[in-house]
Amino acid sequence: MTTDLDALRDRLVSAVEEAADLAALEDLRISALGKKGEITAHMKQLGGMDPEQRKQMGQALNQVKAHVAKALDARKAVLENADLEKRLAEERVDVTLPVAPEPVGSVHPISQTIDELTAIFSDMGFTVAEGPDIEDDFHNFDALNIPPEHPARQEHDTFYLPPVTEDQAHMVLRTHTSPVQIRTMMGQKPPIRVICPGRTYRADYDATHSPNFHQVEGLVIDKATHMGHLKGCLIEFCKAYFEVEDVPVRFRASHFPFTEPSAEMDIGYAKRDGQIKIGAGDDWLEIVGCGMVHPKVLRNCGLDPDVYQGFAFGMGIERIAMLKYGIPDLRTFYEADVRWLRHYGFAGLDIPNLYEGLSR
């Protein structure tokens, strides 16, 4: 039996030394030491031997296994060094050659989408309003009729900042761009027609949520605006943004503290070959929250709700970009992968407009 094991050891070691590449070496390792390998098969026979014979055979098999494993490691080191030398030779850079031109930079899909939104709503008479990323409780919550017990005000959902002084109001990283609407209504007399794109922050992170994301919100305030104007505005936006002439749309009753009545807008879509196709389809996708501005919000901003009324809406910029351009994972927007940007990015000088096409 010892002679048989010596022959097995010599045969396996010889095969290892003749392995031409790492793939062949891995196949040899599996055939010798794997679950169904030759040495393993001999090990499984130990259970049927008497104790003395099992002891001797076990020691002999362990020696064979050690020899083969040592030979595998040595051959692997040789082959890896050979592969490295080959790569170094093939990937050698000739420093005497002229420098290759850098590839032209790309516009990030978020920037592209903001430009597209601006082009669409500017054509409807909206202007762009901006505000600070760090807000106080009043502008971020109180003025928007969000009560103290609302889940959005809890620490598990909102990033609160430590106060600089004891009497300072609670400061937060804004959870939406609605505070920009509040600042606009408090600082500007109606009629008002603005969109508010910008960064927002919430404590959430997965394939469809990020702690830092972008929203665009719209606000119209005057003396004669009604729900029909809101619906028409959003339907025309969907047609222009998704570049589809016929977009099925439905509005569902919802609840938001800052609008009354409130609604969510769904658009029709179909799934084809694993991709979402916006337009006529057999299912619905929610993309916008909207409604008529709550009278309490108007009063908080110094406007008389018996004289003025208006509508507001909001949507996630990453979300609509993912739908339009087929981007499957929200997290990839922030991974700074140049290859991803080259694939999904846009030419820097192709400014979106409604006359030549938004996403040329």
Secondary structure, 3 states (H helix, E strand, C coil): CHHHHHHHHHHHHHHHHCCCCHHHHHHHHHHHHCCCCHHHHHHHHHHHCCHHHHHHHHHHHHHHHHHHHHHHHHHHHHHHHHHHHHHHHHCCCCCCCCCCCCCCCEECHHHHHHHHHHHHHHHCCCEECCCCCEEEHHHHCHHHCCCCCCHHHCCCCCCEECCCCCCCCCEEECCCCHHHHHHHHHHCCCCEEEEEEEEEECCCCECCECCEEEEEEEEEEECCCCHHHHHHHHHHHHHHHHCCCCCCEEEEEEEECCEEEEEEEEEEEEEECCEEEECCCCEEEEEEEEEEECHHHHHHCCCCCCCCEEEEEEEEHHHHHHHHHCCCCHHHHHCCCHHHHHHHCEECCCCCECCCECCC
